[in-house]
Amino acid sequence: MTPPAVPFAHQPVLAAEIAERARGARRVVDATLGGGGHASLFWAAGAAVLGIDRDPRAIAAARARLGEEGITYLEAPYASDAALEAIGRFAPDVILLDLGVSSPQLDDEARGFTFRPGAPLDMRMGDDAATAADLLNTADAEELRRIFREYGDERQAGRLAREIVRRRGTAPFATSDELVNAIRAVLGPRSGPPDFARLFQAVRIAVNDELGGLARALPAMRDALVPGGRIAVISYHSGEDRIVKHSFQEWARTCVCPVEQPVCTCRGRPLGRLEPRKPVYPSDAEAQHNPRARSATLRTFRTIEV
């Protein structure tokens, strides 16, 4: 059953830059539809839009905003087989992935993305995964250490993992308070919101398999584009951006054979080019007006035209 639509006022990040990349496009996929902010730009420019989101609340909000004419909705994770097959059939000129959590999701305490006191440890983008509480109560110490080290850049990841395992032996983790108290016990009384935000984000990335899904989806999305099509990705985490940057750079190379191999046996041609070569960041004015845009990085790849 689809949950009722909730207020989903969200300011799209890098809107002018995304609109420029989609100029003239006839078929656009917004693979992280959210409340429809970016999709509204494509729709207003006359493009047919395929909007995808794993969050039924986001689909409901976008449908209320944009209606049914000229836009098709799909409730699914963008990296799922269903979504990638739908994108392939759609044959888009442009695909957009905005990897951020939308403001309404962050502000809805029931969704469990916040470290405010008493919030449930949920953090699911949709209803198709285990919750953050499930993860914290069942993962072994090595897996928790990896999550906090790789996704949260936490130097004391091992100590934090062991502290969580010790605490859950007494009482299971259920709310933000348990995780915040474990972080404070390890990082000390000077730890605060920046630490909580960084480590809660690490748990969210693991809960939703965000990096694994991104790595799986990018090649399939590239292959779904028409010749000369563009894929644009807005990332907010160094791990996300690293996957996007390395993928785009590898696709743009003529040869991907090992350097020690004397004769090229690979594709022997680039699959397209980065356009522009350097990443794009929000202006100072946008970052000041919309603080959640501050960590955004936009990269765009254009497939070869023949």
Disulfide bonds with the S-S distance in Angstrom:
none
